[in-house]
């Protein structure tokens, strides 16, 4: 039977040229260590497993005593666990564990000495702050959990482990604080993860798509973040986090539209600065969505509402332009999108410079060539700059997509098309849920007590309760009143 176990392992690992079978003879019995050197801590393997086995081979023969010490867990200085299942043993070997086969035993032992290559903890690249922690998650989930536990030093910080993917066996952890989350949200997420049957998950976005309830909604129902402090703050609000091995981002749920327009730096500034920056962010977020559509609609269909002096300036600028305002706007918007994407793909040292200089040069050349008007370049430039003020990438991408829809409607139906589109978007947002949480809360439904941290941020001593959108009402108080 034991021979078949070894044969089965060798059969399943056939073709894995990097697998090592290290044979060691102990008291006349064959022992074999099976591991993959590139993902195993070879120093620990040598010091705590191989060397003790070889020393046993050189000592006075006592095979029954050796087996007894194995059963009591005292044969090696590091922990080891029995495994009876052949498939499980192979899975452990290819996951970075060392498996020990001992002749005559109907089971194997494995040692958790995984050692994957990983980069050091660095500062956040996509969620920059001037004041506040600079560290960010990396691709190693164990390191990410340690960063999170460094922020929240309490036994109520709980984790649940899942293995996702037939081939990848990716480690996924649900993290939450006991007593703060809504039980129905956690139960729903657990049910989805347990029932997930996929080939693999290479990023948290894979999980987000499978767990998203409204698959065809362009609006995100998860918040992506690479900042441990953002995850810690969200968990203390009653939200649930999802960490996955191999990706430097975490998922947070539930979310609301207003939480996606908030930045961690809002809370590191004093409440005057934080509230002002937040108001500016909300205003320019609307500008990034509506400005091109409003400009095209007004100049094409409703020019009478433009002051006469400004109208003459716009008309003279467009005098020799061969395209309609809609075509002109689409050309500029698509060009700006191409420049933005090119700036992302070009190597970082030159990417930002190329995208900025490219935009200036192309815009100036297009105006001089009479392809687009100067006012349109100004409108598209303001829109592009405003889109960068949205702190979360997924919501920014949604606004960029809807901007084209609004632009086409504004260019074909005027302000009526823009107004109808805005009402449709609002109706969709009012209907949308993020794991049962209304997307527009606390505006729809109206909950006045939650407005302390929505458009403005009141001083911390006055925010005595957690948001009802996220936390269990049984434990909604975060601090006593001052």
N, C-alpha and C positions, 0 to 999 in steps of 0.2 A: 504493500500500500504506500509506504513512504517513498519507494522507488518511483511509483507513478506520479507522486507529487512533484518530485524533482524533474522527471521527464516532462510533466505538464508545463512546468515553468519554462523549461528550456524550449519546449515546442512553441509556447506563446511568445517567447522573446526571440524566436528565430528570425534572423534578419536584422536584429538590433546589434550592430557591430560594436556599439559602445558599451554594451552590458559586460560586466566582469563576473567571472565565476572563480572565486578564490578558495582553493581546497586546502583544508587544514586537518591533519590527522590527530585525533585526541584519544589516547588510550586504545589505539587500534581501531577506532571508529571514525568513519569519514564525516567530516563537517564541511559545509560549504557556505561561504558568504556570497550573496548575489546582490549586486548594486550597480548603479550607473555613476561613474566618477564625476561627471560634469555637474551633477545636481546633488551630490552627497558631500558632507563635510568630511573629507578624507583624513584630516588630522585627527578628528574625534574618533573616526572609525579605526584608525591605526592605534591610537592610544588606549581607547576604552574597550575595543572588541577584539581586534586582531592580536594584539600583544598579549592580553590575558589568555586567549585561546592557545597561543603558542607556548606560553608559560605553563599552562595545564599539560600540554603534550610533553614537556620536559620534566614534569614533577613525577612523584611516585604514583603509579596507576591506581585509581580509585573511581571507576566509572559510576557505580551506584551513588557515591557521595557527590560526584559532579552533577548528576541528574537531579539529586535532591536539592542542591544549591540553585540549580536552574529554576526549579519549581518555587522555591522560596524567594526568588528575585535577588539573590545575593551573589550570583556568579559574575556579574559585571557591575561596574561603578555607575553606569547610566541606566535609566529605565528601559525596559523591554517588555513586549506584550506578545502573547500567543495569538496565532491566527491559524484557523483550521481550513478555511476556504481557499481553494487554489486561485480562483479569479481575484479574490481579495488580496492574496499575496502578490500576484503580478501587478495589480493596481498600485500597491504600496511601493513596489520596486521602481516602477516608472514614475512615481510621484516624489522620489528623492529619499526613500528610506532604504536601509540595508536590511535584507532578509537573510536569516540564518537557518539553513537546513542541517539537521542532525540525523544521521543514519539511525534507524530503529525507532524514531518517534513519528507518530501520526499527525504531527502538527509542526509549524515553524514558529520562529520568533522574529520580530522585526524591531528595529531601533530607529527612533525619530531623530535623524541627524541630517535633515534636509539643509542644503546650502545653495540657494539660487543666487545668481548675480543680481545686484540691485544698485541703484544709484543712491547717493546721499540725499538727505532731506534738504530741500532748497526753498527759496522764497516763491510765493505764488506768482505765476506768469499771467493769468487771466483775470484775477481779482485783486488788483493792486490796491494797497492802502498806504496813506502817508503816516498815519498814527495807528498803532496796533501791531499785533503779531505778524511776522513775515513768513513763518513756516507754512509749508503746504504738504498735502498728501503726496506719496510716491506710489509706485506700482506694487509694492509689497504690502499685503493686507495686515500682516502682523505688526509692521512698523506703523501703519495707519491706526490700528487699534491702540497701540502704545501712545501715540500722539493724542488720541481722544481720551484715554484714561489719565493722561497727564493733566488734561483740562478738568475732568470730572472725577474726583477722588471719592467715590461713594459706592457702597455695595448695591445701591438701587440701579446702577448702570448695568443693564442686562444685555447679553448677546445671544443670538440663536444662529446656529451654523447650518448651512445647506450646501450640498454639492450639486452643481448645475452642469449639465452637458454630458452626453454619452461619451464623447471623446476627450473633452477638455477637463472634466471633473473639477470645474472651477469652484474655489471656496467663496461662498457668499455669506455675509453676516448681516442679520438684522440687529440694529442697536436701538435701544430705547431706555427710558427711565421709568422704573416700576411706579405705578400710581399716577403718572402724569398723562400717559397716552390714552386714547380712546380704544377700548378693547375690540370694538368691531372693526376698526381700521387694521389693527395688528392681525386679527384673525383672517381678514380678507387677503392681506399680503401673504401671510403664511400659506393659505390655501392655494394661491396662484403659484408660489415658488415650489410647493410640494408637488403640484400637478404639472409642472413644466417639463416637457419631454422634447428636448432639442439636441442637436449635435454638439453645440457648444455655445459659450457666452464669452466673448473676447472684450467686452466693455459693458459698463452699466447701462448704456443706451440700448443694448440688446434686451435687457430685463425690462427697461422702461416701456419699450414697444409692446412686449408681451403683457405687461400689467396695465397698460393704458386702456381705460374703459371706452372712451370715445375715440376709436382708431382714426377717424377721418377729421377730427378737430385739429386745426393748425396750432392751437394754443397748448403749451406744455402743462401737464398736470404733475410733473415732478420738478424739483429744483436741483440743478447740478451745482456742485461746489467742490473746490479743491482746498478749502480752508478748514482746518480742524476747529478753529474758534467758531465758525459759522455753524458747523454741525453741533458743537457743544451747546451753543445758544439755542438752536432749534430744538434739541432734545429737551432742554429745560423749559421749553414752551409747550411740550407735549407732543411734538412731532416724532416721526419714526425715520431712522436713517438706514440706508443700505450701503454696505461697503463690499466691494468685490476685489478679489485678488487679480493683479495684472492691470489695474486701471487707477490713475491718480485722482479720480473724481468720486464723490459720493452722491447718492440720491437722497433727497429729503421729500417727505410727503406727510400730510397733505399740503397743498399750496393754495394760495389765493392770488388773484391778479396783483393786488397791492404788495404782497410779500415778495413778488418777483421784481418789483420796482424799488425794493429797499436794498441797501448796501450795508455791509458790516461796519463801514466807516461812519455811518450815521450815528452809531452808538459810541464811537471813540471820540467824536467831536462833542463840544458842549451843545446843549439842546437848541440854542439859537442858530448856530452854524448848521447843525444836523437838520433842523426843520427847513432852513432856507435852501440848502442843497437839495433836499427832497422835493421841495416845491419846484425848483428849477428843473429837476429831473422829470417830474410829471409833465411839466409844460412842454419841454423839448421832446419828450416821448410822443406827445400828440402832434407836435410839429413834424417829426420824422414820418408820421403816418399820413398826415392830411395835407401838408403844405403843397406838394406838387399837384395833387388833385384839385385843390382849391384854386391854385394859380391858373391851371389850364381851364377849369370850368368858368372862372370869372372872366378871363381874357377872351374866351371863345364865345360864351353865351350871355354874359352879364356885365359887359364892359361899362354899362351906364352907372354902375355903383362905384367905379374907380374915380377918384378925383381927377379933374380934367388935366391938370399939369402932369400928374403921374401917367395918365393914359397917353398923353402926347409923347412922353419919354419912352414908354413901352412900344408905342406904334412906330416911332422913328427907329428904334432898335431892331424891330422886326420887319422893316420896310423891304429889305432885299432877301429875306429868308424864304427859301422855296418850299418849306414844309409847314404843315399845320402845327399849332401849339402842341397837340397830342403827340404827333410824330417826333417833334423836336424834344419833348420831354422823355419819350421812350428811348430815343437815341442816347441822350445824356445819362439817363438812369441805368441803362444797360452797360454803358461805358464805365460808369462809376462802379457798378457791381463787378465788372471784369477787372478793374484796377484794384478793388478791394481783395478779390480772390487771388490775383497775381501777387499782391503784397503779402498775402498769407503763405503762398507756396515758395516765393523767392527766399533764399537764405536770409536769416534774420539781420545780419550786419548791413545788408543793402536793401532789404525788403521795404522798410518804411520810407527810406529816401526815394526809392524808385517809384513807389505808389504816389507820394506827395508831389514830386517833381513831374511825374507823368501826368498827373491830374492837372497841374498848372499849365504845362506845355500844351497838352491836348486841348484844354479848354480855351486857352488863348488862341491857338491855331484855328480851332473851329469857329471862333467868333470872327477872326480876321478873314477866314475863307467864306464867311456868309452862310455857314451850315446851321449854326444855332445863334441865338441872340444872347447878348450879355445878361439881361435879366434872368433868362432861363439858367445860365451857368450859376448865377448867384443863388437862385432857388434850389437847384440840385446840390450845390456845395453846402448850403445851410442844412438841407435835409440830411446829407451824408454825415456831417459833423454831429447833428442832433442824434443820429442813430447810434453813435458810439457812446452816448450817455446812458443807454439802457444797461444796467449792471449785469444782466444775465443773458447769455448768448442765445438760448433757445427762444426767449421772448423777442429778442432783437431780430432773429431770423423770421419769426412770425410777422413782425411789423414790416420787414422788408418785402415779404411775399404779398401781404395785403395791400401794400402801397401801390403795387402794379394793378391790382384789381380796382382800387379806388381811382387810380389815374385813368384807366380805360373808361370807367363809368362817368367820371367827371368830364372827359373829353368827348363823350358821345351823348350824354344826357344832361350835362350841366350840374348845377348845384342840387337839382332833384336827385340825380343818380348818387351823388356823394352822401346826401342826407339819408336816402333809402339804405345805402350800404352801411352807414354808421348805425342805423337802427337795427339792421339785420345782425351786425356784429355784436351790438349790445344785447340783443335778444339771445343770441347764441351764448354769450358769456353768462347771462343771467340763468340760463338753463344748464350750463356746464357744471359738473361736480368733480372734485378731486377726492376720491375715496369717501364720498358722502358729504364733503364740505363744500358749500356754495362758493363758486369761484369769485364772486363779487362781494362776499362778506367782508366788511360790515356795512356796505352800501346797499346790497340787495341779498339777503334781508337786512334791514336797517337795525344795527345794534350800536347805540350811541356810546356805550361804555368802552367799545373797542376802538373808538376814534382817537384815543389818546396816542396811538402809535400807527396812524394811517397816513393821512396827508401831512400831518405835522407830528413831531415827537415831543411830548411833554417831558419835563425833568424826571429822572429815574425814581426819585422818592414818591412821585405821584402815580407811577405805574404799579399799583399794588396788586393787580390781578393779571393773570395770563389771558391771552386771547381765547375767547370761547370758540373760535374756529378750529383750534387745534387740541386744546387740553380737555381732560375729563373734568366736568363741573364739580365733582366731589373734592377736587384738590386744585382749584383754580387760583388760589392766592399765592403770590410769589414772595410777598413781604408784608410786614405790618405797616399800617399808616404811620407817617411821621407826625 
